Amino acid sequence: MSTLVEQLLDTEAHRSIFETAVRQNPLPVCAAFGSSDQPQPVRFSNTSQVLGTKDADGVRAQFPQTVAASGNVVLSSAGASTARVTGKRVAVLFSGGPAAGGHNVVCGLKRVLGAGNTLFGVKAGPKGLLKGSLFEITDANVDFILNTGGFDFLGSDRTKIKSAEQFAQVRETCIKHNLDAIVVVGGDDSNTNAAVLAESLFSGVKADGSGVQVIGVPKTIDGDLQIPGLLSISFGFDTATRIYSEMVGNILQDTSSSLKYWHFVKLMGRSASHVALEVALQTKPAIALISEEIASKQESLASIIDRVARVIVERSHKGMNYGVLLAPEGLIEFIPEMNAMIAELNDVLAHHAAEFAALADDAKADFVGSRLSADNAALLASLPHYIVNMLLAERDSHGNLQVSLIPTEQLLIDMAKKRVKELDPAVPFAAHNHFLGYEGRCGAPTLFDAAYTFNLGLTAGSLILDGRTGYMATITGLSNGGTPQAIPLAGLLNIERRHGKDEFVIEKALVKMDSPAMKFFASRRDEWAAGDLFASPGPRQFWGPTTHQLPISVALNSGADSLMFRIG
Amino acid sequence: MSTLVEQLLDTEAHRSIFETAVRQNPLPVCAAFGSSDQPQPVRFSNTSQVLGTKDADGVRAQFPQTVAASGNVVLSSAGASTARVTGKRVAVLFSGGPAAGGHNVVCGLKRVLGAGNTLFGVKAGPKGLLKGSLFEITDANVDFILNTGGFDFLGSDRTKIKSAEQFAQVRETCIKHNLDAIVVVGGDDSNTNAAVLAESLFSGVKADGSGVQVIGVPKTIDGDLQIPGLLSISFGFDTATRIYSEMVGNILQDTSSSLKYWHFVKLMGRSASHVALEVALQTKPAIALISEEIASKQESLASIIDRVARVIVERSHKGMNYGVLLAPEGLIEFIPEMNAMIAELNDVLAHHAAEFAALADDAKADFVGSRLSADNAALLASLPHYIVNMLLAERDSHGNLQVSLIPTEQLLIDMAKKRVKELDPAVPFAAHNHFLGYEGRCGAPTLFDAAYTFNLGLTAGSLILDGRTGYMATITGLSNGGTPQAIPLAGLLNIERRHGKDEFVIEKALVKMDSPAMKFFASRRDEWAAGDLFASPGPRQFWGPTTHQLPISVALNSGADSLMFRIG
């Protein structure tokens, strides 16, 4: 066998040249953890900051034990642990969609728990916790997953632990494996679940009456888990937006090379437009739509299309028959009139379900149109047939429209084409559409995400060794060395009435119109539309001079004085 | 204004942190050019290798001057130039789709021509040569474009210079700008055009009776411009496949993290499957379809679908309800029965044009089906309606089906879903589709493409200073230091009879079944289908330990003994 073939066989199963090299990349740790070679656990003490929402009283009633223990006070690291805690049995699980850096959370946990404690991995997410699918994580495991992307070491799923039966199953798993603590790596929903679990497992789980600690770790590529001053960003956002930004930068470079295409790019991110805003700040395209701005200005679909078409026409008049438009995945739901029309549509469909189902496909639009208010009927009639079909298609199990299936990028292309022709029939408009989503969730973590998550793991493990429960780990001061802190989860909860029951939710952080990132974007976008001022941020680098970047929106919103992060 | 805002404004217009840093990256040059700081032109001498196709006689008759001058003999560098040539006026243009590294060809040209000669850029491709849109390229220009992606410094288009009027326009441009040479950066068609131009401009262009030299540079991300022993790969292929490989690697990591989706990925590359093969070798997915293999085995669509569905079912039975399939863009045309059916379809549509046009949309499939042979009618009936609609849609200006618009990835998903259900109704199959194309053409060139193209520019410039015409620049021995060589373009030409006229073509290099790359892939793919042996090649790196990689298929096919390239 040739040397080359042997080398190639060696790259199978997560052993590409890159993966092998990046595993060796050292990670900085916050000064609080001591040396990066041998990070040590920290203990925590109360800060003066108390959290609480408008629903604090209702939350306290439902979370009496965790709120009494934490007082909803933010914790901060307070020097090295004095006692050497051993014998703890800790389980870690991934919940929801994957995000880059999850593996390093596990590595940080394992490192700080050390040989004296045991770390278990829960297979395939919360479902694995219910089933008791646990395995012990070894040092060799963490050496192999360090700095690699994805959640594939454990797997993930979206099971929400809600029913009494499910809580009983979790208890059973805790007892069976004699667990002392669970670490939940997830987004807003999963951290809400962690808060509920912390309360449910607070005491009386084990034979001696003691409980099981629960700690959350803030993950989501959408970037909508943010707490001013305490959580600048969830992990995975940086890697995802850098991956999308490279692709958008490449496409921008293609537009001004080929000189004949527009590209309309939809970006993942269910509700908030943080991803679209960050990618816009990185790449400076001709147009970027921000859902929250459209909602706050009560902008109509026709007005959005007109705005887009005018940029296309103006660029064409300057000889630029090309450009890039960015649109957030959740756009449709943020256009007030679309939202209103969909709501009325849902009512009509619910009230005439049998009649509607009996109709021939091509009679459905007319049937519905004649039953909508005049405005909504006109709006429906203005949409391309494939969007109408989607709007009339089957609802999900909650009776809701499946918005994520709507090809927003194609809708914008088709409507813009029509409007461009009205404004100036001589303007050529040829467009391609893209959806950037799954490509961004499992890439190798940027050095920012890699270091951030490793330190989040060290923090979560320290919280466990310090006997804490019901907190979310965080690192503050990301451009200033980094400080391990802990956010009391119950202090973040709001109460929403759903299906006649109180549900607890951590509110999603949307893009704020008065945030520095949004204001900077708004101050530059007209220039970006008028000329070719775009930049190619390039692929994320793991060695060399460009490795230590913060997301631009995070740097702006946290008042940093440079684009570089500094941990340690 | 804050420091940070100032920093952000500084990143506009191609000045991202990455772009600013990568411009400073030094590039190695072949030993023949001397030091990389001050590369010097080389002269060339004949090798013993003479090129020629089966049509050599016919080509000689049409290219009497260039063939007489070159004898179709391959040239190799033969030491530093002895004479210092000055006063040459050289124009460079990009032709066809962009590919990473084009800018570095310009940089290499400028560097080797030096201050004593003048380099002009032709704006917007061959069309700019017809119009005479030229501008002088400065040292500051090349400092700014060095190592950046895209063709945007000049722009590009797809104009083919064919008519007597067009040739006259080119002559006019040459005279007006007093040009001595033209460098055409392009693919197989553009290099054919370069051969024709070289003959047409061989002599009698300028007042003193002298001609204008024409040199080609081999570009195309498709990788189908290859000449065994002389041209391992066209430039841009490495960057594009590395970009696609990162995305596919990320998606693979996502499949085994989320544990519930298949992803069917269509990869750019009009005819040949080199891109799909390279991405498969980089990432080791469950399934990769290679068009050339399907054609050579005369595989039917039903058989392909059955093969795919069996992998899906077998993986599911092992608990893996996920995976990745790669399909080349040109797949449909390589399935023999599809090709035959489309040919008969074209006949039917041509013979019944008026009747067909008068039909209602939903009557068209039946009308056509009843006029096809039984086999072709059955095949048509087996396809999803959106594919049938596409097959019955308007032809392009040559009467051909617009194959690139066919959503092959969705066709494969829908047909596989049906077949999976037949094989085992209990197997879940949820799939997403992707098309990776434009994202890969204009990324920053890998260090391989950056160094390769810079040296191709040095070679093209040296050929001009050495008085040569009708050659394509190449660098051989890419894992062995690199040697500047020149391929006589007329020696590559075949004659095809089209529309009653002889047309010259450089044959596209397809994937060969007996090539080392294909054989290695075939030897491993069953293992890749049976388990999760995938690798994430990661984003291309410009600093650090993983920068010097060759495309795997190029390393295998050229008999290299490692995956590393070595120039200089």
Interface residues (C-beta under 8 A of the other chain):
Chain A: S2 T3 L4 V5 Q7 L8 L9 T11 E12 A13 H14 R15 S16 I17 F18 E19 A21 V22 F94 G97 P98 A124 T148 G149 G150 F151 D152 G155 S156 D157 I243 E246 M247 G249 N250 I251 Q253 D254 S256 S257 S258 L259 Y261 H263 L281 Q282 K284 H432 H434 Y438 E439 G440 R441 C442 G443 A444 F520 R524 W528 D532 L533 F534 A535 S536 P537 G538 P539 R540 Q541 F542 W543 G544 P545 T546 Q549 I552 A555 L556 A560 D561 S562 L563
Chain B: S2 T3 L4 V5 Q7 L8 L9 T11 E12 A13 H14 R15 S16 I17 F18 E19 A21 V22 F94 G97 P98 A124 T148 G149 G150 F151 D152 G155 S156 D157 I243 E246 M247 G249 N250 I251 Q253 D254 S256 S257 S258 L259 K260 Y261 H263 L281 Q282 K284 H432 H434 Y438 E439 G440 R441 C442 G443 A444 F520 R524 W528 D532 L533 F534 A535 S536 P537 G538 P539 R540 Q541 F542 W543 G544 P545 T546 Q549 I552 A555 L556 A560 D561 S562 L563
